[in-house]
């Protein structure tokens, strides 16, 4: 019984992180369509929050964007990382070398640059 509980908790944490990325995907579309009228995507999670497109309690997500593309990385409480981009909005697991806030933000920005 305990083994199955310990298996379910990380699974649920990972699904939560992936759902948060789904919210960011929707928010980026709304941000570009309505907030900036097709000019650009949100550059940070704070911009998405300021536009009231996700809840203020959303955390462990690193967002980068510019006029043409965006990327977001989410850290699950299980320790796994997932990402979405403007080119691939389905959350996929990723392996990252750096795990500090600054390194995760840099990774998201690098993904934006790579998707151009």
C-alpha positions in Angstrom: 0.0 0.0 0.0 2.7 2.5 1.0 4.7 1.7 -2.2 1.7 2.7 -4.3 1.2 6.0 -2.4 4.9 6.9 -2.8 4.5 6.2 -6.5 1.4 8.4 -6.9 2.7 11.5 -5.1 5.5 12.2 -7.6 3.2 11.4 -10.5 0.7 14.0 -9.2 3.4 16.5 -8.6 4.6 16.1 -12.2 1.1 16.4 -13.6 0.6 19.6 -11.6 3.8 21.1 -13.1 2.6 20.1 -16.6 -0.8 21.7 -15.9 0.8 24.9 -14.9 2.6 24.9 -18.2 -0.7 24.5 -19.9 -1.9 27.6 -18.1 1.2 29.5 -19.3 0.5 28.3 -22.9 -3.0 29.8 -22.8 -1.8 32.9 -21.0 0.9 33.6 -23.7 -1.7 33.3 -26.4 -4.0 35.8 -24.7 -1.1 38.1 -23.8 -0.1 38.4 -27.5 -3.6 38.6 -28.8 -5.2 41.0 -26.3 -2.6 42.6 -24.1 -0.1 43.6 -26.7 -2.4 43.3 -29.7 -0.1 40.9 -31.6 3.2 42.7 -30.8 4.9 40.4 -28.4 4.7 37.6 -25.8 5.2 38.1 -22.1 8.9 38.2 -21.2 8.5 36.9 -17.7 6.1 35.1 -15.3 5.7 38.5 -13.5 4.3 40.0 -16.8 1.8 37.1 -17.1 0.8 37.6 -13.5 0.5 41.4 -13.9 -1.9 40.9 -16.8 -4.0 38.6 -14.5 -3.7 35.7 -16.9 -2.5 33.2 -14.2 -3.0 33.1 -10.4 -0.6 34.9 -8.2 0.2 31.6 -6.5 1.8 30.1 -9.6 5.5 29.4 -8.9 8.4 27.3 -10.0 7.9 28.4 -13.6 10.4 30.3 -15.6 9.1 32.2 -18.6 10.9 34.0 -21.4 9.5 35.6 -24.5 9.9 38.2 -27.2 8.1 39.4 -30.3 8.3 36.0 -32.1 8.4 33.2 -29.6 8.3 32.1 -26.0 9.3 29.3 -23.7 8.6 28.2 -20.2 10.2 25.7 -17.8 8.4 24.3 -14.8 10.0 22.5 -11.9 7.9 19.8 -10.3 8.1 19.2 -6.6 9.3 15.8 -7.5 12.5 17.4 -8.8 11.8 16.9 -12.5 11.7 19.7 -15.1 9.2 20.2 -18.0 9.2 22.7 -20.8 6.8 24.1 -23.4 7.6 26.5 -26.2 5.6 28.5 -28.8 6.5 25.8 -31.2 5.7 22.8 -29.0 3.0 23.5 -26.5 2.9 19.9 -25.1 4.9 19.7 -21.9 8.0 17.5 -22.3 10.5 16.4 -19.7 13.9 18.1 -19.9 17.2 17.5 -18.3 18.9 20.7 -17.2 22.4 21.3 -15.9 21.6 24.3 -13.7 18.8 24.4 -11.2 19.1 27.8 -9.6 16.5 30.4 -10.4 18.9 32.4 -12.6 20.0 29.3 -14.5 16.5 28.2 -15.1 15.6 31.7 -16.4 18.6 31.6 -18.6 17.6 28.1 -20.0 14.2 29.5 -20.8 15.7 32.5 -22.6 18.1 30.2 -24.5 15.1 28.1 -25.7 13.4 31.3 -27.1 16.6 32.1 -29.0 16.9 28.5 -30.3 13.3 28.5 -31.6 13.9 31.5 -33.9 
